[in-house]
Amino acid sequence: MNSLGLDKPPAETRVVVAMSGGVDSSTTAALMAEQGFDVIGVTLKLYDHGEMAGRKGACCAGVDIQDAKRVAKKLGIPHKVFNYESRFKESVIEVFADTYLAGETPIPCVLCNQTVKFRDLLDAARDMGADALATGHYVRRVDAADGPELHQASDAAKDQSYFLFATTKEQLSFLRFPLGEMDKAETRAHAERLGLAVADKPESQDICFVPNGSYAGVVEKLRPGAALPGDIVDLDGNVLGHHDGIINFTVGQRRGLGIAAPEPLYVVRVEADTRRVVAGPKAALLVQEFPVGGINWLGTGDAPEGDIEVNVKIRSTGKPIAATLKVHGGAGATVVLHEPEAGAAPGQACVFYDAERMLGGGWIMRGSGAGPETLDPTP
């Protein structure tokens, strides 16, 4: 049994490594090569940075692709570049824009993992005769009696399990995450030890295709005329001010409302149909239950059943919150938090945990499950 849990000598085990050009994926490839695996590096060209930023001739991730090529050359492994621009645009960027127009808050990184990376790239890896697809995600894959499980990374500060909730059981059987037991300092130390030029490369803090963090700018470019003006109203519908487009607002936002008030106001909800932004005190953001849809289940059995006690994360950086998952059947459920919490925004993910094991998750929806109303407020 080799270090990837496969019953083959490393030299006879082909591993495709998704190489983004950053230190994490580069170190993953280097560690696999060092252990003697038959490694092929693959980099995905996903978008044209110049087009997204409104500048010609600035190829997307051009520097990152070149960094990945240099690392592969240093390691002496084959390197391929796949042009997935059209797939990424359809599966991620277009959905991102439409979700913002609907007054919701999208998570494109989840969609990218769900579609382009763990669907399309995984299929391509199989076509190349791979035994496994390895990535630089900070998450742990644990083999158990009922099959592989997905667990949080050893370094809680770097854990990326939230973004992988849509990974299927079939995909998980093929995936490997060699960095799951490490922290960032260990990864960089390995990169330095192995002589990788990207050892000190800084991390990107923004969504890859959003130049300078301007989400509204990207949406307006993709959907000309989307930034239509409207009213900012209080919880009773009284007009407090005006705005230049709902694409500039997300639930929980405090800054940028442009309203003078005796107490801080937050965006409580965004109403796409009426182009209204509803603002209120922080207490108005508290919710105790909300519907989730599109559930992907990685726990025991083929699907969740009945009421299940779980911990949930409703933000990637949030702490797990005790909750009851009330399953309706199919891919729908209601999450009932044991204590009210702020920040449950439609369009975001709600991810379920049993201690460190990630059980799956779903998309936070509007209303109580019976219609397109807003999230149910705390009584």
C-alpha positions in Angstrom: 0.0 0.0 0.0 1.6 3.3 -1.0 1.1 6.7 0.7 -2.0 7.4 -1.3 -3.7 4.3 -0.1 -3.4 2.5 -3.4 -2.1 -1.1 -3.7 0.6 -0.3 -6.3 4.2 0.7 -6.2 4.5 4.5 -6.5 6.3 4.2 -9.8 3.3 2.3 -11.2 0.8 4.8 -9.8 -0.1 7.7 -12.1 -1.1 10.9 -10.2 -2.4 13.9 -12.0 -1.8 17.1 -10.0 -3.9 20.2 -10.5 -1.2 22.9 -10.6 -2.4 26.5 -10.3 1.1 28.0 -10.2 0.8 28.7 -6.5 2.9 27.3 -3.6 0.3 24.8 -2.4 -0.3 22.9 -5.7 3.4 23.2 -6.7 4.4 21.6 -3.4 1.8 18.9 -3.9 3.3 18.0 -7.2 6.9 18.1 -5.8 6.0 15.8 -2.9 4.3 13.3 -5.2 7.4 13.3 -7.5 9.7 13.0 -4.6 7.9 9.9 -3.4 8.4 8.3 -6.9 4.9 8.6 -8.3 4.3 8.9 -12.0 3.2 12.5 -11.9 1.6 14.7 -14.6 1.0 18.3 -13.8 -2.1 20.0 -15.3 -2.9 23.7 -15.3 -6.3 25.1 -16.3 -6.6 28.3 -18.3 -10.0 29.5 -17.0 -10.5 33.1 -18.0 -8.9 36.0 -19.7 -7.8 38.5 -17.0 -7.5 41.3 -19.6 -11.1 40.8 -20.8 -12.5 40.7 -17.3 -10.5 43.9 -16.4 -11.4 45.6 -19.6 -7.8 45.6 -20.9 -6.6 43.8 -24.0 -3.5 41.6 -24.1 -3.4 40.6 -20.4 -3.9 36.9 -20.5 -5.5 35.3 -17.5 -3.2 33.8 -15.0 -0.4 34.1 -17.6 2.1 34.4 -14.8 0.6 31.5 -12.9 0.7 29.2 -15.9 4.3 30.1 -16.5 5.1 29.5 -12.8 3.5 26.1 -13.0 5.5 25.3 -16.2 8.7 26.3 -14.4 7.9 24.1 -11.4 7.1 21.1 -13.6 10.4 21.6 -15.5 12.3 21.7 -12.2 10.6 18.5 -11.1 11.1 16.8 -14.5 7.5 15.9 -14.9 5.2 16.4 -17.9 3.0 19.5 -17.8 -0.2 20.1 -19.7 -2.4 23.3 -20.0 -6.1 22.7 -20.7 -8.1 25.6 -22.0 -11.4 25.5 -20.0 -12.4 29.1 -20.5 -15.8 28.4 -22.1 -16.6 25.8 -19.4 -15.6 28.1 -16.6 -17.5 31.0 -18.1 -20.7 28.9 -18.4 -20.4 27.0 -15.1 -19.0 29.7 -12.8 -18.8 33.2 -14.2 -22.3 33.3 -15.7 -23.8 31.8 -12.6 -21.9 34.3 -10.4 -23.5 37.2 -12.4 -27.0 35.8 -12.4 -26.8 35.1 -8.6 -25.9 38.7 -7.9 -28.7 39.9 -10.1 -31.1 37.8 -8.1 -30.1 39.6 -4.9 -28.1 36.7 -3.6 -24.4 36.2 -2.6 -22.6 33.6 -4.7 -19.6 31.5 -3.9 -17.8 30.9 -7.2 -15.0 28.8 -5.6 -17.6 26.1 -4.7 -19.0 26.1 -8.2 -15.5 25.8 -9.7 -14.6 22.8 -7.5 -18.0 21.3 -8.2 -17.8 21.6 -12.0 -14.6 22.5 -13.8 -12.1 20.9 -11.3 -13.8 17.9 -9.8 -16.0 17.0 -12.8 -14.2 18.1 -16.0 -10.6 17.8 -14.8 -11.3 14.6 -12.9 -12.7 13.1 -16.1 -9.6 14.3 -18.0 -7.3 12.7 -15.4 -9.1 9.4 -15.8 -8.6 9.7 -19.6 -4.9 10.1 -19.0 -4.8 6.8 -17.2 -4.5 8.3 -13.7 -5.1 6.4 -10.5 -5.7 9.6 -8.6 -6.1 13.4 -8.9 -4.2 15.3 -6.3 -4.8 18.9 -5.3 -3.3 21.5 -3.0 -6.5 21.9 -0.9 -6.1 21.9 2.9 -8.5 19.1 3.8 -8.1 15.5 4.8 -9.4 12.4 3.1 -9.8 9.6 5.6 -10.4 6.0 4.6 -13.1 4.3 6.7 -15.0 1.1 6.8 -17.9 2.6 4.7 -15.6 4.4 2.3 -13.5 7.5 2.2 -14.6 10.5 4.4 -13.8 14.2 4.1 -12.4 15.8 7.2 -11.3 19.2 8.1 -7.6 20.0 7.7 -5.3 19.7 10.7 -4.6 23.4 10.5 -8.1 24.9 11.3 -6.9 28.3 10.0 -6.3 26.9 6.5 -9.2 24.4 6.4 -11.0 24.5 3.0 -13.6 21.8 3.5 -16.4 24.5 3.3 -15.5 25.0 -0.3 -15.6 21.3 -1.1 -19.0 20.4 0.3 -20.3 19.5 -3.2 -17.7 16.8 -3.7 -19.4 13.5 -4.4 -18.5 10.2 -2.9 -17.5 8.9 -6.3 -15.1 11.9 -6.8 -13.7 11.5 -3.3 -12.7 8.0 -4.0 -10.4 9.3 -6.8 -9.2 12.5 -5.0 -6.1 12.9 -2.8 -5.1 15.9 -0.6 -1.4 15.5 0.4 -1.3 18.9 2.3 -4.2 18.0 4.7 -2.0 17.3 7.7 0.2 20.4 7.2 0.0 24.0 8.0 1.1 26.7 5.6 4.5 27.1 7.2 5.3 23.4 6.7 4.1 23.7 3.0 6.4 26.6 2.4 9.3 24.8 4.2 8.9 21.8 1.8 8.8 24.2 -1.2 12.0 25.8 0.0 13.6 22.4 0.7 12.7 21.2 -2.8 14.0 24.3 -4.5 10.7 25.6 -5.8 10.8 29.2 -7.1 7.3 29.8 -5.8 8.2 29.0 -2.2 7.6 32.7 -1.2 4.8 33.5 -3.6 2.0 35.4 -1.9 -1.5 34.0 -1.8 -4.3 35.6 -3.8 -7.0 37.1 -1.6 -9.7 37.8 -4.2 -11.9 35.7 -6.4 -9.6 34.8 -9.3 -11.7 36.5 -12.1 -12.6 39.6 -10.1 -10.0 42.3 -10.7 -9.3 44.4 -7.6 -12.3 42.8 -5.8 -14.8 44.8 -7.8 -17.7 42.3 -7.9 -20.2 44.9 -9.1 -17.9 45.9 -12.0 -17.7 42.3 -13.2 -21.4 41.8 -13.0 -22.1 45.1 -14.9 -19.7 44.1 -17.6 -21.3 40.7 -18.0 -24.9 42.1 -17.7 -24.9 45.6 -19.2 -27.6 47.7 -17.6 -27.7 45.6 -14.5 -26.9 48.5 -12.2 -30.4 50.0 -12.2 -31.2 52.5 -9.4 -33.6 51.8 -6.6 -34.6 52.6 -3.0 -33.0 51.8 0.3 -35.8 51.2 2.8 -36.2 50.3 6.4 -37.9 47.2 7.8 -41.3 48.9 7.4 -40.7 49.9 3.8 -40.0 53.6 4.5 -37.6 55.1 2.1 -34.3 56.0 3.7 -32.3 56.8 0.5 -31.4 55.6 -2.9 -28.8 53.3 -4.6 -27.2 52.8 -8.0 -27.9 49.1 -8.3 -28.5 46.1 -6.1 -25.4 44.5 -7.4 -23.5 46.8 -5.0 -25.0 45.2 -1.9 -24.9 41.9 0.0 -26.7 40.7 3.1 -24.8 41.8 6.2 -23.1 44.7 4.5 -22.6 47.9 6.7 -20.4 50.2 4.7 -21.5 52.0 1.6 -25.2 52.5 2.4 -24.7 56.3 2.4 -27.4 56.8 5.0 -27.2 58.9 8.2 -28.9 57.1 11.0 -28.8 57.2 14.8 -27.6 53.6 14.9 -25.5 51.5 12.4 -27.6 50.0 9.6 -26.9 46.7 7.8 -28.3 45.2 4.6 -30.9 42.8 5.9 -32.1 41.6 2.4 -31.9 42.5 -1.2 -35.1 42.4 -3.2 -34.3 41.9 -6.9 -37.9 42.2 -8.2 -38.4 45.6 -6.7 -34.7 46.7 -6.7 -35.1 47.5 -3.0 -32.3 47.2 -0.5 -33.8 46.7 3.0 -31.7 48.0 5.8 -32.0 47.5 9.6 -30.2 47.2 12.9 -27.8 44.3 13.4 -30.4 42.4 15.4 -32.5 42.2 12.2 -29.8 39.9 10.7 -30.3 37.2 13.3 -32.0 34.1 12.1 -32.8 30.8 13.8 -33.9 28.6 10.9 -33.6 28.7 7.1 -34.1 26.3 4.2 -31.2 24.7 2.3 -31.5 23.1 -1.2 -29.2 21.2 -3.5 -27.9 19.1 -0.7 -24.8 16.9 -1.3 -24.4 14.2 1.3 -21.1 12.7 2.3 -22.3 11.2 5.6 -23.3 7.6 6.2 -25.9 6.2 3.8 -27.0 7.5 0.4 -28.9 10.5 1.8 -29.7 12.1 5.1 -32.9 11.0 6.8 -35.0 12.5 9.6 -33.6 15.0 12.1 -29.9 15.0 12.5 -27.8 16.9 15.1 -24.9 18.6 13.3 -22.6 21.5 13.5 -22.9 23.9 10.6 -20.8 26.7 9.0 -22.7 29.4 7.2 -19.6 31.3 6.3 -16.2 29.9 5.2 -14.4 31.8 8.1 -17.2 31.2 10.7 -17.0 28.9 13.6 -19.2 25.7 13.6 -22.6 26.3 15.1 -24.8 23.6 16.7 -27.9 22.9 14.7 -30.6 20.4 13.8 -30.9 19.4 10.2 -34.5 18.6 9.4 -34.7 16.6 6.2 -37.7 17.0 4.0 -36.8 14.3 1.5 -34.9 14.6 -1.7 -32.3 17.4 -1.7 -34.1 19.8 0.6 -34.0 20.4 4.4 -34.4 23.1 7.1 -31.5 24.0 9.3 -32.6 25.0 12.8 -29.8 26.7 14.8 -29.7 26.1 18.5 -28.9 29.8 18.9 -29.7 32.7 16.6 -26.9 33.7 14.3 -26.3 36.6 11.8 -25.0 36.1 8.3 -27.2 33.4 6.7 -27.3 34.9 3.3 -29.2 33.4 0.4 -26.8 32.0 -2.2 -24.2 31.1 0.3 -23.4 27.6 1.5 -24.4 25.9 4.7 -22.0 23.0 5.4 -22.7 20.2 7.9 -20.1 18.7 10.2 -19.9 15.9 12.8 -16.9 17.0 14.8 -14.1 17.2 12.2 -15.9 15.1 9.6 -17.6 17.1 6.8 -21.0 15.5 6.1 -21.9 17.6 3.1 -23.9 20.7 2.7 -26.4 22.7 0.6 -27.2 26.2 -0.6 -29.0 28.7 1.7 -32.3 29.6 0.2 -34.9 32.3 0.7 -38.0 31.7 2.8 -39.2 28.8 4.8 -39.1 26.4 1.9 -42.6 27.2 0.7 -41.8 30.1 -1.6 -39.3 32.9 -2.4 -39.7 34.9 0.8 -36.8 36.2 2.7 -35.1 34.2 5.4 -37.3 33.6 8.5 -36.2 36.1 11.2 -35.7 35.1 14.8 -39.0 35.2 16.7 
